[in-house]
Amino acid sequence: MEIVLCQLTLEALDGNLKEYLTQNCADDTVLVAKCIGCCGECASTYVVLVDGDPVVAPTREKLLERIQSL
C-alpha cells in the first residue's frame, strides 16, 4: 500500500507519525505531501491517504489499526 500523510499533520499534530507508520507498516510505502486535500482536517485529527482513499482516526494507534484492516 501507499500511505501519504500531510506535512501539516507532522507540524501541528504528531512530528513522529511518519517514523511510527514506517516502523509499523514495513511492507508499505510511507510518503509526506505538502497537502493531501483534506482541507485542514489534517491539523486536528489523524488523516492519511491509503492508495488514494482517506483514512481518519482520533489517535495514531487507531489510525494504524484502520490501515492494517484494509
Biopython code that builds the backbone (N, CA, C, O; Angstrom):
import numpy as np
from Bio.PDB.StructureBuilder import StructureBuilder

atoms = [
    (1, "MET", "N", (0.832, -1.180, 0.000)),
    (1, "MET", "CA", (0.000, 0.000, 0.000)),
    (1, "MET", "C", (0.876, 1.242, 0.000)),
    (1, "MET", "O", (2.030, 1.220, 0.429)),
    (2, "GLU", "N", (0.296, 2.315, -0.490)),
    (2, "GLU", "CA", (0.952, 3.614, -0.418)),
    (2, "GLU", "C", (0.197, 4.471, 0.596)),
    (2, "GLU", "O", (-1.002, 4.708, 0.451)),
    (3, "ILE", "N", (0.903, 4.926, 1.613)),
    (3, "ILE", "CA", (0.323, 5.752, 2.670)),
    (3, "ILE", "C", (0.921, 7.148, 2.540)),
    (3, "ILE", "O", (2.139, 7.320, 2.596)),
    (4, "VAL", "N", (0.048, 8.146, 2.364)),
    (4, "VAL", "CA", (0.513, 9.520, 2.197)),
    (4, "VAL", "C", (-0.055, 10.359, 3.325)),
    (4, "VAL", "O", (-1.267, 10.398, 3.534)),
    (5, "LEU", "N", (0.836, 11.036, 4.059)),
    (5, "LEU", "CA", (0.372, 11.919, 5.104)),
    (5, "LEU", "C", (0.746, 13.348, 4.768)),
    (5, "LEU", "O", (1.665, 13.612, 3.993)),
    (6, "CYS", "N", (0.004, 14.264, 5.376)),
    (6, "CYS", "CA", (0.173, 15.681, 5.107)),
    (6, "CYS", "C", (1.279, 16.274, 5.983)),
    (6, "CYS", "O", (1.418, 15.920, 7.153)),
    (7, "GLN", "N", (2.039, 17.158, 5.409)),
    (7, "GLN", "CA", (3.081, 17.862, 6.159)),
    (7, "GLN", "C", (2.486, 18.591, 7.360)),
    (7, "GLN", "O", (3.119, 18.678, 8.412)),
    (8, "LEU", "N", (1.275, 19.111, 7.206)),
    (8, "LEU", "CA", (0.616, 19.843, 8.294)),
    (8, "LEU", "C", (0.363, 18.940, 9.501)),
    (8, "LEU", "O", (0.445, 19.403, 10.638)),
    (9, "THR", "N", (0.061, 17.673, 9.276)),
    (9, "THR", "CA", (-0.124, 16.731, 10.383)),
    (9, "THR", "C", (1.166, 16.606, 11.181)),
    (9, "THR", "O", (1.145, 16.584, 12.412)),
    (10, "LEU", "N", (2.282, 16.526, 10.478)),
    (10, "LEU", "CA", (3.581, 16.422, 11.157)),
    (10, "LEU", "C", (3.875, 17.679, 11.962)),
    (10, "LEU", "O", (4.415, 17.605, 13.066)),
    (11, "GLU", "N", (3.521, 18.828, 11.408)),
    (11, "GLU", "CA", (3.826, 20.093, 12.076)),
    (11, "GLU", "C", (2.870, 20.394, 13.230)),
    (11, "GLU", "O", (3.302, 20.892, 14.269)),
    (12, "ALA", "N", (1.585, 20.101, 13.064)),
    (12, "ALA", "CA", (0.584, 20.525, 14.035)),
    (12, "ALA", "C", (0.172, 19.448, 15.032)),
    (12, "ALA", "O", (-0.281, 19.760, 16.133)),
    (13, "LEU", "N", (0.326, 18.182, 14.651)),
    (13, "LEU", "CA", (-0.258, 17.117, 15.463)),
    (13, "LEU", "C", (0.758, 16.111, 15.983)),
    (13, "LEU", "O", (0.769, 15.803, 17.175)),
    (14, "ASP", "N", (1.603, 15.600, 15.110)),
    (14, "ASP", "CA", (2.470, 14.483, 15.510)),
    (14, "ASP", "C", (3.710, 14.441, 14.628)),
    (14, "ASP", "O", (3.675, 13.892, 13.527)),
    (15, "GLY", "N", (4.784, 15.010, 15.101)),
    (15, "GLY", "CA", (6.018, 15.066, 14.337)),
    (15, "GLY", "C", (6.686, 13.724, 14.101)),
    (15, "GLY", "O", (7.591, 13.624, 13.272)),
    (16, "ASN", "N", (6.252, 12.681, 14.822)),
    (16, "ASN", "CA", (6.853, 11.355, 14.672)),
    (16, "ASN", "C", (5.976, 10.366, 13.916)),
    (16, "ASN", "O", (6.283, 9.175, 13.864)),
    (17, "LEU", "N", (4.887, 10.852, 13.330)),
    (17, "LEU", "CA", (3.937, 9.939, 12.679)),
    (17, "LEU", "C", (4.556, 9.173, 11.516)),
    (17, "LEU", "O", (4.284, 7.983, 11.356)),
    (18, "LYS", "N", (5.381, 9.825, 10.704)),
    (18, "LYS", "CA", (5.992, 9.126, 9.562)),
    (18, "LYS", "C", (6.851, 7.964, 10.043)),
    (18, "LYS", "O", (6.775, 6.867, 9.488)),
    (19, "GLU", "N", (7.656, 8.190, 11.055)),
    (19, "GLU", "CA", (8.503, 7.123, 11.575)),
    (19, "GLU", "C", (7.662, 5.999, 12.185)),
    (19, "GLU", "O", (7.957, 4.818, 11.999)),
    (20, "TYR", "N", (6.619, 6.381, 12.909)),
    (20, "TYR", "CA", (5.711, 5.398, 13.520)),
    (20, "TYR", "C", (5.080, 4.505, 12.452)),
    (20, "TYR", "O", (5.055, 3.284, 12.601)),
    (21, "LEU", "N", (4.571, 5.108, 11.379)),
    (21, "LEU", "CA", (3.944, 4.319, 10.317)),
    (21, "LEU", "C", (4.983, 3.498, 9.546)),
    (21, "LEU", "O", (4.718, 2.358, 9.164)),
    (22, "THR", "N", (6.153, 4.076, 9.321)),
    (22, "THR", "CA", (7.209, 3.349, 8.612)),
    (22, "THR", "C", (7.622, 2.101, 9.388)),
    (22, "THR", "O", (7.837, 1.048, 8.789)),
    (23, "GLN", "N", (7.733, 2.204, 10.702)),
    (23, "GLN", "CA", (8.116, 1.053, 11.529)),
    (23, "GLN", "C", (7.020, 0.004, 11.585)),
    (23, "GLN", "O", (7.305, -1.193, 11.569)),
    (24, "ASN", "N", (5.764, 0.442, 11.652)),
    (24, "ASN", "CA", (4.654, -0.483, 11.843)),
    (24, "ASN", "C", (4.009, -0.962, 10.547)),
    (24, "ASN", "O", (3.196, -1.885, 10.558)),
    (25, "CYS", "N", (4.366, -0.342, 9.445)),
    (25, "CYS", "CA", (3.853, -0.746, 8.130)),
    (25, "CYS", "C", (5.050, -0.976, 7.209)),
    (25, "CYS", "O", (5.162, -0.356, 6.152)),
    (26, "ALA", "N", (5.916, -1.851, 7.613)),
    (26, "ALA", "CA", (7.209, -2.044, 6.946)),
    (26, "ALA", "C", (7.082, -2.435, 5.471)),
    (26, "ALA", "O", (7.969, -2.119, 4.678)),
    (27, "ASP", "N", (6.007, -3.108, 5.094)),
    (27, "ASP", "CA", (5.842, -3.532, 3.707)),
    (27, "ASP", "C", (5.201, -2.463, 2.832)),
    (27, "ASP", "O", (5.032, -2.667, 1.630)),
    (28, "ASP", "N", (4.842, -1.329, 3.421)),
    (28, "ASP", "CA", (4.152, -0.272, 2.695)),
    (28, "ASP", "C", (5.076, 0.922, 2.474)),
    (28, "ASP", "O", (6.091, 1.075, 3.153)),
    (29, "THR", "N", (4.708, 1.759, 1.519)),
    (29, "THR", "CA", (5.440, 2.984, 1.241)),
    (29, "THR", "C", (4.774, 4.119, 1.996)),
    (29, "THR", "O", (3.570, 4.333, 1.851)),
    (30, "VAL", "N", (5.533, 4.850, 2.797)),
    (30, "VAL", "CA", (5.004, 5.978, 3.563)),
    (30, "VAL", "C", (5.641, 7.254, 3.023)),
    (30, "VAL", "O", (6.861, 7.416, 3.051)),
    (31, "LEU", "N", (4.793, 8.156, 2.531)),
    (31, "LEU", "CA", (5.251, 9.400, 1.925)),
    (31, "LEU", "C", (4.647, 10.599, 2.647)),
    (31, "LEU", "O", (3.617, 10.479, 3.310)),
    (32, "VAL", "N", (5.289, 11.747, 2.514)),
    (32, "VAL", "CA", (4.768, 13.008, 3.048)),
    (32, "VAL", "C", (4.525, 13.934, 1.872)),
    (32, "VAL", "O", (5.388, 14.101, 1.011)),
    (33, "ALA", "N", (3.335, 14.538, 1.839)),
    (33, "ALA", "CA", (2.992, 15.504, 0.790)),
    (33, "ALA", "C", (2.714, 16.856, 1.438)),
    (33, "ALA", "O", (2.346, 16.931, 2.611)),
    (34, "LYS", "N", (2.889, 17.897, 0.680)),
    (34, "LYS", "CA", (2.607, 19.237, 1.197)),
    (34, "LYS", "C", (1.128, 19.361, 1.549)),
    (34, "LYS", "O", (0.780, 20.015, 2.533)),
    (35, "CYS", "N", (0.258, 18.743, 0.762)),
    (35, "CYS", "CA", (-1.182, 18.776, 1.009)),
    (35, "CYS", "C", (-1.793, 17.495, 0.446)),
    (35, "CYS", "O", (-1.423, 17.047, -0.639)),
    (36, "ILE", "N", (-2.731, 16.909, 1.191)),
    (36, "ILE", "CA", (-3.421, 15.708, 0.701)),
    (36, "ILE", "C", (-4.888, 15.995, 0.395)),
    (36, "ILE", "O", (-5.665, 15.074, 0.141)),
    (37, "GLY", "N", (-5.268, 17.278, 0.418)),
    (37, "GLY", "CA", (-6.604, 17.678, 0.017)),
    (37, "GLY", "C", (-7.695, 17.447, 1.045)),
    (37, "GLY", "O", (-8.857, 17.277, 0.677)),
    (38, "CYS", "N", (-7.358, 17.438, 2.293)),
    (38, "CYS", "CA", (-8.358, 17.223, 3.342)),
    (38, "CYS", "C", (-8.757, 18.527, 4.027)),
    (38, "CYS", "O", (-9.360, 18.501, 5.100)),
    (39, "CYS", "N", (-8.432, 19.646, 3.430)),
    (39, "CYS", "CA", (-8.901, 20.980, 3.823)),
    (39, "CYS", "C", (-8.761, 21.286, 5.307)),
    (39, "CYS", "O", (-9.726, 21.700, 5.950)),
    (40, "GLY", "N", (-7.574, 21.088, 5.850)),
    (40, "GLY", "CA", (-7.285, 21.463, 7.228)),
    (40, "GLY", "C", (-7.603, 20.405, 8.262)),
    (40, "GLY", "O", (-7.180, 20.530, 9.412)),
    (41, "GLU", "N", (-8.334, 19.369, 7.890)),
    (41, "GLU", "CA", (-8.663, 18.296, 8.835)),
    (41, "GLU", "C", (-7.396, 17.653, 9.390)),
    (41, "GLU", "O", (-7.381, 17.171, 10.523)),
    (42, "CYS", "N", (-6.347, 17.648, 8.595)),
    (42, "CYS", "CA", (-5.101, 17.009, 8.989)),
    (42, "CYS", "C", (-4.381, 17.747, 10.119)),
    (42, "CYS", "O", (-3.446, 17.207, 10.711)),
    (43, "ALA", "N", (-4.804, 18.967, 10.420)),
    (43, "ALA", "CA", (-4.194, 19.710, 11.521)),
    (43, "ALA", "C", (-4.821, 19.378, 12.862)),
    (43, "ALA", "O", (-4.268, 19.716, 13.909)),
    (44, "SER", "N", (-5.983, 18.712, 12.839)),
    (44, "SER", "CA", (-6.679, 18.458, 14.096)),
    (44, "SER", "C", (-6.983, 16.989, 14.365)),
    (44, "SER", "O", (-7.387, 16.639, 15.474)),
    (45, "THR", "N", (-6.798, 16.128, 13.377)),
    (45, "THR", "CA", (-7.038, 14.699, 13.562)),
    (45, "THR", "C", (-6.092, 13.916, 12.667)),
    (45, "THR", "O", (-5.484, 14.472, 11.752)),
    (46, "TYR", "N", (-5.973, 12.645, 12.930)),
    (46, "TYR", "CA", (-5.087, 11.794, 12.130)),
    (46, "TYR", "C", (-5.809, 11.400, 10.851)),
    (46, "TYR", "O", (-6.809, 10.683, 10.885)),
    (47, "VAL", "N", (-5.298, 11.871, 9.738)),
    (47, "VAL", "CA", (-5.865, 11.526, 8.435)),
    (47, "VAL", "C", (-4.714, 11.285, 7.464)),
    (47, "VAL", "O", (-3.774, 12.076, 7.387)),
    (48, "VAL", "N", (-4.801, 10.195, 6.735)),
    (48, "VAL", "CA", (-3.819, 9.861, 5.704)),
    (48, "VAL", "C", (-4.587, 9.366, 4.489)),
    (48, "VAL", "O", (-5.771, 9.041, 4.575)),
    (49, "LEU", "N", (-3.903, 9.313, 3.367)),
    (49, "LEU", "CA", (-4.465, 8.677, 2.192)),
    (49, "LEU", "C", (-3.802, 7.316, 2.048)),
    (49, "LEU", "O", (-2.576, 7.211, 2.068)),
    (50, "VAL", "N", (-4.607, 6.283, 1.906)),
    (50, "VAL", "CA", (-4.095, 4.935, 1.684)),
    (50, "VAL", "C", (-4.559, 4.524, 0.298)),
    (50, "VAL", "O", (-5.750, 4.332, 0.054)),
    (51, "ASP", "N", (-3.600, 4.395, -0.600)),
    (51, "ASP", "CA", (-3.903, 4.118, -2.004)),
    (51, "ASP", "C", (-4.949, 5.082, -2.545)),
    (51, "ASP", "O", (-5.825, 4.702, -3.322)),
    (52, "GLY", "N", (-4.841, 6.355, -2.113)),
    (52, "GLY", "CA", (-5.703, 7.410, -2.615)),
    (52, "GLY", "C", (-6.988, 7.642, -1.840)),
    (52, "GLY", "O", (-7.680, 8.629, -2.088)),
    (53, "ASP", "N", (-7.326, 6.756, -0.905)),
    (53, "ASP", "CA", (-8.551, 6.894, -0.124)),
    (53, "ASP", "C", (-8.235, 7.385, 1.288)),
    (53, "ASP", "O", (-7.280, 6.912, 1.904)),
    (54, "PRO", "N", (-9.030, 8.336, 1.811)),
    (54, "PRO", "CA", (-8.758, 8.852, 3.157)),
    (54, "PRO", "C", (-9.071, 7.834, 4.250)),
    (54, "PRO", "O", (-10.055, 7.097, 4.180)),
    (55, "VAL", "N", (-8.208, 7.817, 5.258)),
    (55, "VAL", "CA", (-8.410, 7.023, 6.468)),
    (55, "VAL", "C", (-8.239, 8.007, 7.624)),
    (55, "VAL", "O", (-7.211, 8.677, 7.726)),
    (56, "VAL", "N", (-9.249, 8.093, 8.497)),
    (56, "VAL", "CA", (-9.264, 9.076, 9.579)),
    (56, "VAL", "C", (-9.406, 8.359, 10.914)),
    (56, "VAL", "O", (-10.126, 7.366, 11.024)),
    (57, "ALA", "N", (-8.709, 8.875, 11.934)),
    (57, "ALA", "CA", (-8.785, 8.281, 13.272)),
    (57, "ALA", "C", (-8.439, 9.342, 14.319)),
    (57, "ALA", "O", (-7.771, 10.327, 14.006)),
    (58, "PRO", "N", (-8.893, 9.143, 15.563)),
    (58, "PRO", "CA", (-8.607, 10.114, 16.615)),
    (58, "PRO", "C", (-7.191, 10.015, 17.201)),
    (58, "PRO", "O", (-6.688, 10.984, 17.770)),
    (59, "THR", "N", (-6.548, 8.845, 17.061)),
    (59, "THR", "CA", (-5.189, 8.651, 17.580)),
    (59, "THR", "C", (-4.354, 7.926, 16.537)),
    (59, "THR", "O", (-4.887, 7.338, 15.597)),
    (60, "ARG", "N", (-3.046, 7.976, 16.713)),
    (60, "ARG", "CA", (-2.208, 7.268, 15.742)),
    (60, "ARG", "C", (-2.325, 5.761, 15.891)),
    (60, "ARG", "O", (-2.171, 5.029, 14.912)),
    (61, "GLU", "N", (-2.593, 5.288, 17.096)),
    (61, "GLU", "CA", (-2.779, 3.842, 17.289)),
    (61, "GLU", "C", (-4.033, 3.356, 16.564)),
    (61, "GLU", "O", (-4.025, 2.297, 15.936)),
    (62, "LYS", "N", (-5.112, 4.139, 16.656)),
    (62, "LYS", "CA", (-6.350, 3.793, 15.959)),
    (62, "LYS", "C", (-6.154, 3.906, 14.455)),
    (62, "LYS", "O", (-6.702, 3.108, 13.694)),
    (63, "LEU", "N", (-5.381, 4.889, 14.025)),
    (63, "LEU", "CA", (-5.079, 5.037, 12.602)),
    (63, "LEU", "C", (-4.363, 3.796, 12.087)),
    (63, "LEU", "O", (-4.700, 3.278, 11.023)),
    (64, "LEU", "N", (-3.380, 3.322, 12.837)),
    (64, "LEU", "CA", (-2.648, 2.120, 12.449)),
    (64, "LEU", "C", (-3.590, 0.930, 12.354)),
    (64, "LEU", "O", (-3.507, 0.155, 11.402)),
    (65, "GLU", "N", (-4.480, 0.774, 13.321)),
    (65, "GLU", "CA", (-5.463, -0.332, 13.282)),
    (65, "GLU", "C", (-6.295, -0.261, 12.005)),
    (65, "GLU", "O", (-6.510, -1.273, 11.338)),
    (66, "ARG", "N", (-6.754, 0.924, 11.676)),
    (66, "ARG", "CA", (-7.598, 1.084, 10.476)),
    (66, "ARG", "C", (-6.822, 0.819, 9.203)),
    (66, "ARG", "O", (-7.360, 0.230, 8.265)),
    (67, "ILE", "N", (-5.580, 1.239, 9.151)),
    (67, "ILE", "CA", (-4.743, 0.969, 7.984)),
    (67, "ILE", "C", (-4.506, -0.524, 7.841)),
    (67, "ILE", "O", (-4.619, -1.072, 6.744)),
    (68, "GLN", "N", (-4.179, -1.181, 8.936)),
    (68, "GLN", "CA", (-3.873, -2.614, 8.898)),
    (68, "GLN", "C", (-5.099, -3.459, 8.575)),
    (68, "GLN", "O", (-4.964, -4.600, 8.133)),
    (69, "SER", "N", (-6.298, -2.909, 8.793)),
    (69, "SER", "CA", (-7.512, -3.683, 8.499)),
    (69, "SER", "C", (-7.900, -3.610, 7.026)),
    (69, "SER", "O", (-8.821, -4.303, 6.594)),
    (70, "LEU", "N", (-7.205, -2.773, 6.250)),
    (70, "LEU", "CA", (-7.535, -2.648, 4.826)),
    (70, "LEU", "C", (-7.008, -3.810, 4.018)),
    (70, "LEU", "O", (-7.201, -3.856, 2.803)),
]
sb = StructureBuilder()
sb.init_structure("model")
sb.init_model(0)
sb.init_chain("A")
sb.init_seg("    ")
for serial, (resi, resn, name, xyz) in enumerate(atoms, 1):
    if name == "N":
        sb.init_residue(resn, " ", resi, " ")
    sb.init_atom(name, np.array(xyz, "f"), 0.0, 1.0, " ", f" {name:<3s}", serial, name[0])
structure = sb.get_structure()
